[in-house]
């Protein structure tokens, strides 16, 4: 291997995957290890040829004590020698892992990507260059294969995703090590890579070398070729997936009928895109949950809800599959809050309800939206109560003569289950006068044009209670 060889491989990746454009400002993520040092030095040598501006980025993970301190200092000194801006930060990855209930490796990855985004924004970088190699790609393909990944997982590490680019994706780890040796780079060693607990470390230290030894050299290259084939299939079929996704969209969800008519492979990819848009960490979705999701879509049963491990769940409501937040009984608001008339009450979810008095015969209080209502002032009284629904709630909806269970009212009005906890306005005796956002009670209706009236207006928060 020569320096020109690895340089040519980087340029080949840039051209093949359209990674860089003239005048790009690139944040180069540098840990101090051989791969990231090779990436930095190669890009630095190509600054004039590719017309780039570089910024060096390094995150201290709060692990490995003084060794990590030395890593941070070493990368900073290298950036200074090259005359490049240096973006660095420190986070407590162990504490982050504990708080989020994930492993240190996963927490570290999340922290790094969050730092990359912050640093790129702060330094005006439109690209973020990571030092993943062909070896990383082969390892990831094996790991994804072990967990039964779908097509996106078999693509392994993509050369580009958004503004994140991987210029060394055609270069092996052996080649970056040789490059650092030839150029006399001082490489920092990360002892956590020697820990046999993480699956990646075991694949790296044991499995891939064993495959190369027992089944002949070229296994790593073969795995990368397989990833390339899968990537090509994904790229040319992606427009059809996007088209199918848009055709199935209804309101904020997906209509079940077109999903049921799709070939299974297309439906799976549409569902994956939908869940990804909703913020679901797809790597946490087990095969059991995935099969349950497909069964839910095939059944078409209204009102059924499915939790999908971490992240949003899904709910099937009147033929539409919707992403919903995880259920949490701690978010229930069971107290009743006093609303003087006139006056205002601030509610626990960040919303507020205002009561304003209108004079007899006034015509300046028409309800302009579902978040406004007009009540008979005498029926409302001097104090109203605001609460959320409770089991057994009943009221007489406007225009009706008999009581109806609140739950039955929601079903008749086709209110999605996740929206069936609106605020209720009652009198001091507890009788429901307004189901906020839905219907005023018949008893609170203004029948007499000479009667005073109360105008109620809800101001909504960014999120709900």
Residue, then its C-alpha position, 0 to 999 in steps of 0.5 A: x500500500x502506498x500513500x497514493x493508493x489510499x488517497x486514490x481510494x478516498x477520491x474514488x469514494x468522493x466521486x462515487x458517492x458524491x461526498x464533497x463539493x467545492x467550497x464545502x466546510x467540513x467538520x472532521x471528527x477526530x478521536x485520535x485513533x488511526x482511522x480518524x487521523x488518516x482521514x484528517x491528514x488525507x483531507x488536509x492534503x486535498x484542501x487545495x485540490x478539492x477547495x475545502x475548509x476543514x474544522x477539527x472536532x473531538x468529543x471527550x466522553x468522560x471515560x478513561x480518565x487522564x488517558x482521555x484528557x491526553x487524547x483531547x489535548x493531542x487532537x487539539x495540538x494537531x489541529x493547531x499544527x495544521x492551522x485548523x479551527x478546533x471544536x471540542x466538548x466533554x460529556x459524561x457518557x456513563x451518566x447519560x447511559x444510566x439516565x437513558x437506560x442504554x449501554x455505554x456504547x449506545x450512549x456514547x454514539x448518541x453523544x457523539x452525533x449530537x456533538x457533531x451536529x452542535x459543532x458543525x452548526x457552530x462553525x458553519x460546516x455543511x458536511x461532517x466527515x466520519x472515519x468509518x472504513x470498509x472494515x467497519x462496514x464489513x463488521x456492521x454487516x455481520x452484526x446486522x445479519x446476526x440480529x435479522x436486519x432487513x434490507x436497510x441493515x444489510x446495506x450496513x454503514x451508508x457512505x452518506x446520510x444527510x450531511x454526514x459523509x464517510x470518505x474512507x468507506x473504501x479503505x480498510x483498517x489495515x490500510x489506515x494503520x499502514x498509512x499512519x506508520x508511513x507518515x509517522x503519525x502518533x496514534x492514540x489507542x482506545x482501551x475500550x476497543x479491547x473490551x470483549x463485552x461489546x459485540x463489535x469488539x468480538x466481531x473485530x477481534x475474533x470473528x472477522x479475522x477467523x473468517x479471513x483465516x479459515x475461508x480465505x482472504x477477501x471475506x471483508x471485501x466480499x461483505x463490502x461488495x454485498x453491502x454495495x449491491x444492497x445499497x444499489x437496490x435501495x437507491x433505485x427502489x427508494x422513489x417507489x417507496x416514497x411514492x407508495x408512502x405518499x399515496x398511503x398518507x392520510x391526515x398524520x397517519x397512513x391509511x390501512x387499505x392501501x397498506x394491505x394491498x401492497x406487496x409485503x416487502x414494499x409495505x415493510x419499507x413504507x412502515x419503516x419510513x413512517x416509523x422513522x419519521x415519527x422518531x422511532x429507533x428502528x434498531x430497537x424494534x424486535x421481530x416479535x413487535x414487527x410481526x405484531x405491527x404487520x398483524x395489526x395492519x392486516x386486521x384493520x381493527x379500530x381502536x387497537x394500540x401497539x407499543x413498539x419498545x422504545x419510542x412512539x407506539x402506533x394506534x389504528x383508528x378508523x382505518x388510519x395507522x397513527x404514531x402515538x406517544x408511549x402511554x404513561x399514567x403519570x401524565x394523567x391529570x386527575x385534579x379539578x381546577x377552579x376558573x372564576x368568571x371572569x378570570x383565567x386558570x393555568x393548567x398543568x399541560x401548559x394550556x390556559x382557559x380564560x372566561x370573559x363575561x358578555x352583556x345581554x344581547x351582545x353579539x361579539x362572542x361567537x365561537x370562532x374555533x373548536x377552542x372557544x365556547x359560549x355558555x349561558x352565564x346564569x347556568x355557568x355561575x360564578x365559578x367553573x371547574x376544569x378537569x379531565x374525563x373520569x370513568x362514567x362521565x355523562x352529559x347531554x350534548x348540544x342539540x340532544x335531549x338525553x344523556x350520553x356516556x362521554x365514551x360513547x360520544x367520542x366513539x360516535x364522533x369518531x374521536x381517535x382514542x389518543x384524543x379522548x382526554x380533553x379538558x372538561x368544563x363543569x359547574x361547581x356541582x360537577x355537571x359537564x358544560x363543555x367538552x373542550x374542543x368538541x361540544x357544549x352541553x345542551x344545558x349551557x346553551x344560550x337560549x335567551x338573546x337577552x341573557x348574559x353569556x360567558x365566552x371561554x377560550x382555550x390557549x393550547x401549549x406546545x404539548x398535551x397533558 
